[in-house]
């Protein structure tokens, strides 16, 4: 745990520290509320995925925040402008999206305080916006279906594994979700590799963890 905290704190990626904080909260939340907490958390993530374009559209951009006295760090201000640009492109074709990997095709720029920067540097830095932008509402429905199946798998862990072990696994899930919503492009091979490694770690952790004794019939 100490190594994870130090790594996140020293990382130039602010999303790493945010994801660690979210993971800790998710662990405590699911440990406390068990299945109910897990269901609520999964439902919240699904709702965010479904409504993320509207959420971004109704949120202030970096200049509006500056006008109200809040100056974001440049990296976060750029990210906010990227999200608003992506939201505008989603509105152009919300049903089917602009096509797989369409995020990589934009060469527009946005003004971030005094600087001009790429409006879409390869991806929207948000998996929800990326799915909406590239695959549209139809793609979102498919992903939500996969998310529902994943939720059932997570709930099924309670039949065989200790509640604390399930909470640890969900903390890891929460960290991956947070980084996906703040940083990497979902189709990046490096990020896919991280997800694969996380799955392996999760499986190994459960296999070596505390198993519940089978119920006698």
Helices and strands as residue ranges (DSSP letters): H 2-10, H 14-58, H 62-67, H 74-92, G 102-105, E 109-112, E 115-118, H 127-156, G 157-159, H 163-182, H 189-207
